[in-house]
């Protein structure tokens, strides 16, 4: 690494902790103030740093533009993969990663169960949103009017005796998912399978994907399935954190 590049990165790292004076940065670099000033002027011309007042410098807008673009370019499937595998190892059950496309969910990744009894699914397969845990998790945080418009245009095909069959019932279910932070499919999509799912959020807090555990009822009852909720939420949270999401506490502060 060139000396100038190394010094520039040192300056940016120092400013990440907060505004710094020229004297502080020169001391951090171990150089004369005139050398630090030349470096700062170069960084300032590229908007990587900006002068806050006569004495202090701070990070510039170009860094935020780059950070935003880097987050936009993250591939949720690539980021999520190791967390899906870990969830599969912990639970022993089938793990799905899904995204929303039009009015259906699309499974974009899968980790198979260790058990011989498992659900049929494959990467690229589509499923209705109204009867899948991933579908509910993807929609629950939408604004109220957007959710209602979307719910009212669905057809609600009856997949099993438990399938939600109306917009009003679906909206009530989405309210429940929004309040509790996770979604369930109580044999609504396939008679012998139930699922629990949670949203994966990007740096803006938008649900861009959802992760779920799908478990045959003969292997685990519903109470047992709910015992895996924390594992699913943990996996979704870890992927979301890598995508740049920062959860807020009840007072609105990041934690």
Helices and strands as residue ranges (DSSP letters): H 3-15, E 20-21, H 22-29, H 33-45, E 49-51, E 56-59, H 61-72, H 76-91, E 94-101, E 104-111, E 126-128, H 133-139, H 144-152, H 167-180, E 183-185, E 193-201, E 207-216, H 222-226, H 229-242
